[in-house]
Amino acid sequence: MSNRLDWIQQELAGLKEAGLYNRIRTIGSPQGAWLIVDGKRVLNFCSNNYLGLANEPRMVAAAKAALDQFGVGPGAVRTIAGTMSLHLELERRMAAFKGVESAITFQSGFTANLATIPALVGKEDVVFSDELNHASIIDGCRLSGARIVRYAHADALDLERVIKENEGTYNRAIIITDGVFSMDGDIAPLDKIYEIASAYDIILMVDDAHGEGVLGKGGRGIVDHFGLHGKVDIEVGTLSKAFGVVGGVVAGNPVIVEWLRQRGRPFLFSSAVTPADVAAGIAAVDLLENSTELVDRLWENARYFKAEMKTLGFDTGFSTTPITPVMLGEAPLAQQFSRELFEENVFAMSLGFPTVPRGKARIRVMISATHSREDLDQGLEAFARVGRKLGVIH
Ligand SMILES: *Cc1c(COP(=O)(O)O)cnc(C)c1O
């Protein structure tokens, strides 16, 4: 008997023992405030569908129309088979929405990072990277071969310290930070980081996956939030969160966008998202440009829920966005909390290592504009009951 795969069985058993094994629930309905999960109707506190656009009728209609006009697939890589006019339109619309000159789209936010970072830095270069940056940034950095210098989370002073420490040791440099940190819901001090990038003449890149559609005027993102228009070289984003669809985007300096069309490997070697996805993305931009109502409701809901959770005695960490971590400590407790919530018809997933550091397991509640006040109250009551039962609150 061969035993070449035994190690995987052992690793999997270890994950289960440590409460770190991913058990993926099956959703049998569209995204929304309520879902059918494993056959049961539950309140949705999990998704990144901040504005409820994942099942928005006008976006669904736009996707259907694109199916009729352009078919189901893009056929091949854009640089080889030509790019559909629809994809270019989305890029123009995203650039305009973001208030920048240029944008390029990718299959996902993940591939946007894998494309961008290795196109800009290599072996002789250095990346100054926030220690809590998203996995796709970390992977993009590793792929680039550049030296990775981490600075303390959201700490502009520490960023400046590591830049000074490394002066003269590299050819090119780039500073990369998440805009909104998805596990804690805090915001990068981009104004201060920009000051440093500009003082040391270093390329600045922000990944605003959780800020787009959430921060800034009408959801224009972190650059708008800080009034840094035209100052941030690269804004990475995703269409899979607030925009409710799928796809990645890099917006910003036109020279960089042009370079990515030549050297962004996921752009050159992987097909684009489908016409239906692109049309839905354009429809999302339409909706956001026409009204701030959804973004306003998202924030109203988030403020209400977080204030009530604090009153109940929960530790919701440092979040200043609709992402609401409920800090529980050890992973098994977080998993049990999530299971008990599910019994109460509330779907809120626990997060443990390696998604968050060891000992910092949590339930992450994702508030959406689709939640009604009654939905939020129902969720709060469930949290209160489970929290008391498990001794998390009194
Ligand atoms: C979610 C996320 C991504 C990945 O986006 P996808 O479009 O889902 O691939 C990238 N970066 C950050 C910071 C994210 O939060």
The ligand as an SDF file (V2000), in Angstrom:
LIG
                    3D

 15 15  0  0  0  0  0  0  0  0999 V2000
  -11.4200   40.0540   -0.9940 C   0  0  0  0  0  0  0  0  0  0  0  0
  -10.1090   40.7060   -1.2230 C   0  0  0  0  0  0  0  0  0  0  0  0
   -9.3820   40.4270   -2.3720 C   0  0  0  0  0  0  0  0  0  0  0  0
   -9.8220   39.3950   -3.3710 C   0  0  0  0  0  0  0  0  0  0  0  0
  -10.8660   39.8510   -4.1520 O   0  0  0  0  0  0  0  0  0  0  0  0
  -11.5860   38.8280   -5.1550 P   0  0  0  0  0  0  0  0  0  0  0  0
  -12.1340   39.6970   -6.2040 O   0  0  0  0  0  0  0  0  0  0  0  0
  -12.6170   38.1100   -4.3660 O   0  0  0  0  0  0  0  0  0  0  0  0
  -10.5230   37.9170   -5.6650 O   0  0  0  0  0  0  0  0  0  0  0  0
   -8.2030   41.1030   -2.5670 C   0  0  0  0  0  0  0  0  0  0  0  0
   -7.7490   41.9920   -1.6730 N   0  0  0  0  0  0  0  0  0  0  0  0
   -8.4090   42.2820   -0.5470 C   0  0  0  0  0  0  0  0  0  0  0  0
   -7.8730   43.2950    0.3970 C   0  0  0  0  0  0  0  0  0  0  0  0
   -9.6140   41.6350   -0.2920 C   0  0  0  0  0  0  0  0  0  0  0  0
  -10.2810   41.9170    0.8380 O   0  0  0  0  0  0  0  0  0  0  0  0
  1  2  1  0
  2  3  1  0
  2 14  2  0
  3  4  1  0
  3 10  2  0
  4  5  1  0
  5  6  1  0
  6  7  2  0
  6  8  1  0
  6  9  1  0
 10 11  1  0
 11 12  2  0
 12 13  1  0
 12 14  1  0
 14 15  1  0
M  END
$$$$
